[in-house]
Structure formats: structure tokens, C-alpha cells
Amino acid sequence: MMSLLQAEWLRFIRNQVNLWVIAAFFTLLAASAIWSGLAASEFRAKAFGGREFIRAAAIDANKFAPTEMHDAPGIGKGHYASKPADSTTACLPALGGLALSVRQMDLLGSELRISTRSRYTDGRNSDQLFNPLLRELGLLDFASILALLLPLTVIAVTYGLVQEDRERGVWRLVCAQMPRPWLLVFAALAVRLVMVLMPAVAASLLAFMLDSGSTLYAATHWLVFAGVFAGVWIAISGLFLLLPVSSGAAAVGLLGVWLVTTFAVPAGLSWAANGIQSMPSRLEAIVDIRRVQAQTSKQQAELLSAWYQAHPDIKSLKEPPREVAGLPANLELDSKVRPLMYRFDEVRKTHFEFMERWSALSPGLAAVLTADRLAGIDAPRYAEYIQTANQFEDRWRAFFVPGIMGKQGMSPSDYGQLPVMKPLPTTDTVWTVILRQSLIGILLLLVLITLCNQFGRP
């Protein structure tokens, strides 16, 4: 077997087309890895800088609150500073595989403003304006590039290995000289598996090295998946070598499998997931939000009176300012809008989990879902993040709202009791997706081994 591997290795490297294909594959992957790794580091630096700014602001507020804040012009003694309630954010922490899907993290909106106003209806909390079509047609993430190019590279270096020899009459001589010709085919596939994996592993390691927050956990999971992903496509190519067709027909067939598994199957799974639980209508959600806004606006005075009745320890103000008078209405509005908006996150979570269960049918889809898991932007984790942020916002409001409504001052000890957001899990397993892909690869390999004697036909 070693002599066969050596012979196939020489055969592979002496074919200039194979070397050009591998070189182009590595060049594109390396370029994507460099961009993804640097973009991930830049994203982490911005997120860390924002957290440090908020922390410094809190320290400054704690430092000056007992003296300067209470004696500042225009702020009477005992006035409650509501600024901290408007300058706090909740951030979705990225995981160690951010370089695999950094662009999706940027589009997702991983930072939420926590305040006494509803973030769903407050226009001042809106994101920057951009053209969504141009953003979608921008640079692909590293995981997407690998999912698209690795199968094409496998097809380019494996198609027609047996069919071309049959067309030239060489395979008849191989069958006459070897009692087990399938060993030569397996040796050729093994050499090509290694040659495809080398640039994929090298580019992946480059992306993780350039990402300042990458972890060994994420890198290990991704490299294992990359090996399984390449093995599945090598097995598919091996099965096409069994077909009694020309090399060109085999290439067309492999490209058809790539198109179906990469594009058609994910679209079909998305359609099936939407049939199980359809995505709510955004137009209906907007109409419901506007209806709730109008209702709470009409009930502003009643809600204000009811709030003071529910909090008899807080003395009501004779002429409350606008921000105080509308605060109970804002809280009531947010309590009714939250469930409307969270429905979208729940449906996304359901769709993601459904597609993950059936991802074995599409290796490319499995690669993207694995990258999302390792980057920490998968739909289940994001839904958990929204829930955690809402709970944190409730604690934040419970801490600040009574003081705002009663215009009570804060003591220095109050700043040490500020609510803290519960941390999200820093790791997430993707072994389920890897095991499903491994089972598919093992099944394809068993079929190939079972039919291996078919290679003995001249």
C-alpha cells in the first residue's frame, strides 16, 4: 500500500493542473483567512473599547457623585441622575470561532442599549443606515468560502480518475496487472484527501492565529469538522468513479451534486422549517406595536397614578417633568412589545435547530451552522441572549425607576449595587453536527467499500 501511495503521490504532483488547482484553492482561502482574522480582532477591539468606556464612565460617576453631582448648577440637591440608565449596553460576547463568521456577527447587532425606554420603539437607538443588498453582496466569511470552494477543489482533482484511464485504454492494463485495482483508487483518493486538507487546515490556523480572541476549543472543533467535511466529498467523488460514464459526465454529475447539496437542500430545509412554524409577519408586528403605542399614550395619566399607588413609599410629584410622567407608560409599552418581538427570535431558534438536525443532507450547510455555533451567533444562543438582556433590563429598571419617579439622590454605596448582566455560556458544543457528518461519511465509505470490486472492470 505504501508503494501505491508513493506512486499516486508522484502522479499527483507531476500533473501541473492539480498543483494549480491546489495553489488557487490555498490562495483564495488564505486571503479570506487574513481578512476574517483581522476583522475578528478589530470587532473584538471595538467591543472591548466600548465596555471599557462604560466602565470608566461608571467609575467617574461613582467618583464625583457625592460632591460635584449634587452641587452642580441646575441640579438641585436630591435630584436623581438618570444618565446611567441611558448609557448602559448589553453585549453578546463572541466565542473563540469568531473569525469563521465575523461578518454575520457584525450584521446581527450584538449590542443592545439598556434604559428606561423601549429599545424597540425608540428611534434614537436605531443602527446606522446602510444598503442591505450591498452588505449581502460583500465579502463572504471564511466558513462560507471553505464550504463553497473545498467541494469544487475535490471535484477538480478527483473526477475522472478511472474514467479517463478507461477512455485511453490504460485501465485495462491496470486490471490485468493488479489483482485488486480498487487499492489503486483508494490510494489516489487518500493522496487527494491529504492535498485538499493541507491548504484548508493551514488557512484555518491562519484565521485563528490572526483572531486575538480565538480559542483552542474552537480551533479543534473546526479542524475536526474540516477533516470530516473533506472526507465526505472525497467519498462522494469515489462513488462517482464507479459510474460507467465518461469523465466529462462524471464532472457534470459531481457539479450537480454540489449545486443540489449546497443550494437546493438548504433552501428546501428552510421551506420545510417555515412550514412547521412560519415566521411572523413584520407588517403585522409593526401594526400591533403602533396600536400598543396609541393605547399606552392615551392611558399615560392613569398609568402614572397607578404606579404611585403601587409604590406608596415613593412620594408623588405635583408637577412631574415629561420624562417622569411618561415613564410608567414606557414600561407598560415595553412589557407588551417584548413578546411581539421575541416571537421572531423563537422562530429563528426553531428553524436553526430544525436545519441543524437535517444538516447531514448538506455538508455546506453543516459548515455554516458549525461556524455560527463556534462564533457564538447561532439562533438559540441569540434567543438566550435576548432573554438574559431583558432580565437584566428589568433589574436595571427596578434599581433606577423608583429614584427617577421620586427624584431621589444616589448615595456612593448605590453605585456598588448596580445590577450586572448574567454571563452567557462561553462555549457551545458542535459535536452533534460533526457526528452526523461523520455518520454520512462512514455510510458513503461503506457503500464505496462494498462496491469496490466494480473497479476491476476494464
Wavefront OBJ file of the C-alpha trace (Angstrom):
o trace
v 0.000 0.000 0.000
v 2.887 2.373 0.725
v 4.260 1.874 -2.759
v 0.842 2.660 -4.194
v 0.615 5.826 -2.123
v 4.072 6.868 -3.294
v 3.171 6.185 -6.918
v -0.064 8.175 -6.661
v 1.787 10.997 -4.937
v 4.234 11.233 -7.834
v 1.368 11.040 -10.280
v -0.415 13.872 -8.496
v 2.482 16.330 -8.197
v 3.648 15.727 -11.788
v 0.274 16.903 -13.053
v 0.586 20.689 -13.272
v -3.187 21.138 -13.355
v -3.518 19.566 -9.896
v -0.844 21.849 -8.496
v -2.505 24.932 -9.986
v -5.865 23.924 -8.534
v -4.415 23.421 -5.042
v -2.460 26.692 -5.296
v -5.559 28.656 -6.313
v -7.568 26.999 -3.541
v -4.968 27.925 -0.914
v -4.591 31.486 -2.223
v -8.298 32.200 -2.002
v -8.602 30.553 1.411
v -5.554 32.387 2.755
v -6.874 35.753 1.554
v -10.218 35.051 3.212
v -8.474 33.860 6.389
v -6.390 37.023 6.636
v -9.422 39.256 6.182
v -11.553 37.221 8.589
v -8.897 37.033 11.288
v -8.108 40.739 11.180
v -11.804 41.659 11.047
v -12.484 39.454 14.079
v -9.682 41.133 16.033
v -10.983 44.560 15.048
v -14.505 43.612 16.124
v -13.247 42.371 19.497
v -11.194 45.535 19.995
v -14.229 47.739 19.353
v -16.391 45.692 21.705
v -13.715 45.763 24.405
v -13.219 49.504 23.938
v -16.948 50.098 24.356
v -17.055 48.080 27.561
v -14.011 49.907 28.937
v -15.652 53.262 28.136
v -18.812 52.294 30.023
v -16.751 51.041 32.940
v -14.727 54.253 33.055
v -17.918 56.316 32.943
v -19.317 54.360 35.883
v -16.098 54.892 37.853
v -16.184 58.620 37.134
v -19.833 58.796 38.185
v -19.003 56.983 41.405
v -16.080 59.297 41.987
v -17.953 62.563 41.531
v -21.465 61.575 42.654
v -21.179 62.542 46.366
v -19.907 66.059 45.727
v -19.888 67.616 42.305
v -23.034 65.893 41.008
v -25.240 67.171 43.817
v -23.838 70.669 43.768
v -23.681 71.174 40.032
v -25.558 74.152 38.609
v -29.067 73.302 37.503
v -29.206 70.098 39.584
v -30.765 70.517 42.961
v -29.687 68.539 45.963
v -31.546 65.238 45.993
v -32.100 65.222 42.240
v -31.808 61.733 40.789
v -29.315 61.356 37.963
v -30.957 59.240 35.301
v -27.956 59.351 32.986
v -26.607 55.884 33.948
v -29.921 54.355 32.931
v -29.387 55.708 29.412
v -25.726 54.815 28.967
v -25.600 51.098 29.639
v -25.371 48.427 27.000
v -25.722 44.662 26.948
v -23.267 42.902 24.653
v -23.406 39.446 23.126
v -19.936 38.012 23.810
v -18.289 36.442 20.797
v -16.808 32.973 21.151
v -13.457 31.654 20.033
v -14.542 30.943 16.463
v -15.496 34.500 15.559
v -13.078 34.500 12.596
v -15.242 31.849 10.939
v -18.329 34.069 10.753
v -17.340 37.598 11.763
v -19.443 39.381 9.149
v -22.639 37.786 10.401
v -21.810 38.916 13.932
v -21.470 42.473 12.650
v -24.849 42.293 10.883
v -26.601 40.605 13.792
v -26.487 43.554 16.158
v -24.717 42.177 19.196
v -25.109 45.315 21.342
v -28.368 46.378 22.997
v -28.991 49.602 24.860
v -30.450 49.129 28.329
v -32.558 52.045 29.547
v -35.973 53.043 30.813
v -37.201 53.469 27.217
v -38.254 50.650 24.945
v -35.438 49.820 22.556
v -37.995 48.562 20.036
v -39.787 51.901 19.637
v -37.135 54.483 20.490
v -35.782 55.908 17.249
v -32.669 57.225 18.979
v -31.444 53.660 19.396
v -31.529 52.854 15.678
v -28.463 51.460 13.930
v -26.517 53.127 11.159
v -28.123 53.315 7.725
v -26.747 51.023 5.037
v -27.768 49.327 1.841
v -28.635 45.734 2.829
v -28.125 44.446 -0.719
v -24.586 45.801 -0.873
v -23.847 44.336 2.537
v -25.138 40.927 1.473
v -23.028 41.009 -1.706
v -19.885 41.940 0.201
v -17.070 39.673 1.321
v -18.081 36.185 2.413
v -16.986 34.766 5.743
v -14.180 32.238 5.925
v -16.565 29.369 6.686
v -18.681 30.217 3.628
v -15.615 30.382 1.391
v -14.436 26.995 2.619
v -17.905 25.464 2.232
v -18.061 26.668 -1.389
v -14.501 26.073 -2.593
v -13.439 22.844 -0.901
v -16.009 20.676 -2.752
v -15.064 22.310 -6.055
v -11.387 21.596 -5.364
v -12.159 17.964 -4.555
v -14.133 17.663 -7.794
v -11.324 19.252 -9.814
v -8.620 16.867 -8.574
v -10.638 13.623 -8.404
v -13.158 13.477 -11.236
v -12.473 11.005 -13.999
v -9.560 9.201 -12.309
v -10.888 5.853 -13.537
v -12.994 7.079 -16.472
v -10.042 8.821 -18.163
v -7.884 5.715 -17.869
v -10.703 3.642 -19.316
v -11.080 6.076 -22.229
v -7.353 5.856 -23.005
v -7.230 2.088 -22.531
v -4.847 2.316 -19.582
v -7.250 0.906 -17.009
v -7.372 -2.417 -18.909
v -3.634 -2.808 -18.258
v -4.065 -1.871 -14.587
v -6.728 -4.537 -14.120
v -4.524 -7.110 -15.865
v -1.502 -6.356 -13.654
v -3.246 -5.879 -10.274
v -5.470 -8.446 -8.534
v -7.135 -5.629 -6.557
v -7.353 -2.460 -8.688
v -9.508 -0.771 -6.098
v -6.424 -0.380 -3.906
v -5.005 1.991 -6.503
v -8.229 4.010 -6.471
v -8.249 4.227 -2.676
v -4.595 5.294 -2.674
v -5.367 8.027 -5.197
v -8.308 9.261 -3.110
v -6.183 9.226 0.066
v -3.475 11.349 -1.566
v -6.037 13.845 -2.792
v -7.711 13.989 0.611
v -4.403 14.972 2.184
v -3.627 17.508 -0.538
v -7.036 19.185 -0.136
v -6.866 19.165 3.665
v -3.411 20.754 3.852
v -4.428 24.196 2.499
v -7.750 24.054 4.370
v -6.017 23.369 7.690
v -3.276 25.912 7.036
v -5.743 28.673 6.148
v -7.944 27.818 9.135
v -4.980 28.029 11.504
v -4.019 31.355 9.919
v -7.502 32.755 10.580
v -7.452 31.601 14.199
v -3.927 32.974 14.733
v -4.936 36.429 13.486
v -8.025 36.474 15.725
v -6.930 37.803 19.104
v -9.778 36.048 20.897
v -9.604 32.627 19.266
v -9.546 29.551 21.476
v -8.080 26.076 21.186
v -11.576 24.694 21.769
v -12.990 26.390 18.670
v -9.933 25.642 16.533
v -10.021 21.958 17.438
v -13.710 21.615 16.649
v -13.340 23.407 13.335
v -10.334 21.380 12.199
v -12.112 18.137 13.064
v -15.140 19.271 11.102
v -12.969 20.348 8.150
v -11.480 16.850 8.047
v -14.926 15.246 8.109
v -16.208 17.711 5.506
v -13.361 16.906 3.110
v -13.765 13.178 3.743
v -17.449 13.277 2.827
v -16.711 14.916 -0.512
v -13.859 12.513 -1.246
v -16.271 9.636 -0.629
v -18.847 11.217 -2.952
v -16.202 11.594 -5.667
v -15.155 7.984 -5.149
v -18.715 6.800 -5.714
v -18.866 8.727 -8.995
v -15.743 6.878 -10.155
v -17.861 3.724 -10.132
v -20.275 5.045 -12.740
v -19.853 3.722 -16.301
v -19.817 7.190 -17.815
v -17.254 9.465 -19.396
v -15.032 11.749 -17.334
v -16.944 14.795 -18.531
v -20.258 13.257 -17.486
v -18.761 12.438 -14.071
v -17.658 16.047 -13.663
v -21.118 17.326 -14.578
v -22.699 14.879 -12.150
v -20.409 15.962 -9.308
v -21.147 19.607 -10.013
v -24.843 18.784 -9.936
v -24.448 17.140 -6.515
v -22.543 20.204 -5.309
v -25.275 22.546 -6.537
v -28.061 20.461 -5.012
v -26.428 19.916 -1.623
v -25.058 23.456 -1.331
v -28.027 25.475 -2.545
v -31.146 23.377 -3.161
v -31.121 21.316 0.041
v -30.687 24.332 2.398
v -33.495 26.123 0.550
v -35.709 23.064 0.892
v -34.903 22.705 4.590
v -35.675 26.374 5.128
v -39.020 25.917 3.374
v -39.802 22.848 5.492
v -38.834 24.661 8.716
v -41.070 27.571 7.782
v -43.891 25.110 7.132
v -43.525 23.666 10.630
v -43.502 27.108 12.250
v -43.826 30.111 9.982
v -42.058 33.381 10.634
v -44.419 36.076 12.000
v -45.368 38.918 9.718
v -43.236 42.005 10.252
v -46.028 44.216 8.951
v -48.458 42.788 11.493
v -45.873 43.279 14.234
v -45.467 46.944 13.284
v -49.240 47.433 13.288
v -49.501 45.798 16.724
v -46.708 47.967 18.076
v -48.363 51.144 16.806
v -51.663 50.028 18.364
v -49.995 49.437 21.736
v -48.224 52.796 21.489
v -51.502 54.618 20.898
v -53.173 52.765 23.759
v -50.432 53.460 26.322
v -50.215 57.075 25.190
v -53.912 57.567 25.978
v -53.508 55.876 29.360
v -50.404 57.828 30.391
v -52.078 59.693 33.270
v -53.825 56.556 34.534
v -50.616 54.525 34.417
v -48.741 57.262 36.264
v -51.331 57.328 39.043
v -51.418 53.536 39.221
v -47.639 53.381 39.557
v -47.588 55.713 42.545
v -50.427 53.748 44.135
v -48.437 50.550 43.723
v -45.418 52.239 45.340
v -46.758 54.093 48.382
v -43.225 54.594 49.726
v -42.478 56.922 46.782
v -43.963 60.399 47.160
v -45.753 61.505 44.018
v -44.693 64.743 42.345
v -47.218 67.535 41.931
v -45.844 68.602 38.558
v -43.722 65.737 37.286
v -41.430 66.502 34.357
v -42.130 64.944 30.993
v -39.670 62.075 31.373
v -41.167 61.144 34.756
v -44.795 61.458 33.648
v -44.265 59.178 30.665
v -42.067 56.602 32.377
v -44.855 54.209 33.559
v -46.371 54.335 30.064
v -42.980 53.474 28.566
v -42.643 50.498 30.892
v -46.153 49.299 30.055
v -45.423 49.710 26.345
v -42.229 47.700 26.577
v -43.883 44.894 28.557
v -46.375 44.404 25.701
v -43.936 44.903 22.821
v -41.299 42.474 24.076
v -43.397 39.323 23.479
v -44.254 40.531 19.976
v -40.597 40.930 19.056
v -39.330 37.852 20.856
v -41.534 35.693 18.627
v -39.069 36.318 15.796
v -36.153 35.068 17.910
v -38.093 31.972 18.960
v -38.951 31.104 15.364
v -35.346 31.649 14.260
v -34.254 29.319 17.047
v -36.735 26.666 15.937
v -35.633 26.965 12.305
v -31.948 26.771 13.228
v -32.434 23.648 15.335
v -34.514 22.006 12.588
v -31.903 22.706 9.922
v -29.169 21.547 12.269
v -30.930 18.195 12.732
v -31.051 17.671 8.962
v -27.711 19.313 8.144
v -26.201 15.925 7.290
v -28.011 16.215 3.944
v -25.973 19.324 3.089
v -22.292 19.391 4.088
v -22.068 23.075 3.131
v -24.985 23.967 5.374
v -23.393 21.985 8.196
v -20.196 24.022 7.763
v -22.049 27.333 8.073
v -24.082 26.168 11.085
v -20.927 24.877 12.780
v -19.210 28.208 12.196
v -22.182 30.066 13.688
v -22.056 27.835 16.764
v -18.321 28.345 17.236
v -18.625 32.107 16.673
v -21.462 32.351 19.194
v -24.060 33.850 16.838
v -26.322 30.844 16.376
v -30.044 31.495 16.763
v -30.511 29.502 20.017
v -27.721 31.416 21.731
v -29.005 34.745 20.427
v -32.502 33.977 21.760
v -30.932 33.175 25.127
v -29.011 36.448 24.927
v -32.226 38.420 24.321
v -33.869 36.743 27.304
v -30.864 37.476 29.511
v -30.752 41.098 28.327
v -34.468 41.515 29.082
v -33.983 40.121 32.592
v -31.038 42.439 33.110
v -33.083 45.381 31.856
v -35.857 44.527 34.333
v -33.359 44.538 37.218
v -31.845 47.767 35.906
v -35.201 49.454 35.797
v -36.167 48.152 39.238
v -32.979 49.772 40.525
v -33.336 53.171 38.824
v -37.042 53.768 38.222
v -38.068 54.354 41.878
v -35.399 57.005 42.248
v -36.369 58.669 38.992
v -40.044 58.733 39.918
v -39.300 60.172 43.372
v -36.349 62.357 42.264
v -34.236 60.783 44.964
v -30.480 61.143 45.069
v -27.998 58.285 44.943
v -25.543 57.579 47.695
v -21.993 56.374 46.916
v -22.922 52.890 48.127
v -25.662 52.661 45.491
v -23.095 52.556 42.697
v -21.667 49.366 44.136
v -25.087 47.737 43.892
v -25.658 48.320 40.184
v -27.214 45.277 38.501
v -24.892 43.064 36.488
v -25.942 41.055 33.461
v -25.745 37.304 33.912
v -22.933 35.949 31.729
v -23.818 33.728 28.814
v -22.077 30.378 28.284
v -18.643 30.967 26.783
v -18.526 27.625 24.971
v -21.002 25.681 22.922
v -20.625 22.169 21.629
v -20.944 21.323 17.963
v -20.206 17.619 18.273
v -23.757 16.791 17.187
v -23.231 18.267 13.728
v -19.786 16.661 13.454
v -21.148 13.242 14.417
v -23.963 13.486 11.866
v -21.498 14.380 9.119
v -19.218 11.577 10.260
v -22.065 9.074 10.030
v -22.830 10.228 6.492
v -19.157 9.917 5.583
v -18.931 6.430 7.107
v -22.080 5.365 5.257
v -20.690 6.603 1.936
v -17.368 4.894 2.636
v -19.106 1.597 3.426
v -21.001 1.815 0.151
v -17.742 2.520 -1.673
v -16.005 -0.439 0.001
v -18.958 -2.713 -0.748
v -18.843 -1.810 -4.439
v -15.067 -1.595 -4.721
v -14.857 -4.749 -6.843
v -16.619 -2.828 -9.617
v -13.299 -1.044 -10.216
v -11.955 -4.346 -11.581
v -13.988 -3.957 -14.757
v -11.718 -2.919 -17.615
l 1 2 3 4 5 6 7 8 9 10 11 12 13 14 15 16 17 18 19 20 21 22 23 24 25 26 27 28 29 30 31 32 33 34 35 36 37 38 39 40 41 42 43 44 45 46 47 48 49 50 51 52 53 54 55 56 57 58 59 60 61 62 63 64 65 66 67 68 69 70 71 72 73 74 75 76 77 78 79 80 81 82 83 84 85 86 87 88 89 90 91 92 93 94 95 96 97 98 99 100 101 102 103 104 105 106 107 108 109 110 111 112 113 114 115 116 117 118 119 120 121 122 123 124 125 126 127 128 129 130 131 132 133 134 135 136 137 138 139 140 141 142 143 144 145 146 147 148 149 150 151 152 153 154 155 156 157 158 159 160 161 162 163 164 165 166 167 168 169 170 171 172 173 174 175 176 177 178 179 180 181 182 183 184 185 186 187 188 189 190 191 192 193 194 195 196 197 198 199 200 201 202 203 204 205 206 207 208 209 210 211 212 213 214 215 216 217 218 219 220 221 222 223 224 225 226 227 228 229 230 231 232 233 234 235 236 237 238 239 240 241 242 243 244 245 246 247 248 249 250 251 252 253 254 255 256 257 258 259 260 261 262 263 264 265 266 267 268 269 270 271 272 273 274 275 276 277 278 279 280 281 282 283 284 285 286 287 288 289 290 291 292 293 294 295 296 297 298 299 300 301 302 303 304 305 306 307 308 309 310 311 312 313 314 315 316 317 318 319 320 321 322 323 324 325 326 327 328 329 330 331 332 333 334 335 336 337 338 339 340 341 342 343 344 345 346 347 348 349 350 351 352 353 354 355 356 357 358 359 360 361 362 363 364 365 366 367 368 369 370 371 372 373 374 375 376 377 378 379 380 381 382 383 384 385 386 387 388 389 390 391 392 393 394 395 396 397 398 399 400 401 402 403 404 405 406 407 408 409 410 411 412 413 414 415 416 417 418 419 420 421 422 423 424 425 426 427 428 429 430 431 432 433 434 435 436 437 438 439 440 441 442 443 444 445 446 447 448 449 450 451 452 453 454 455 456 457 458
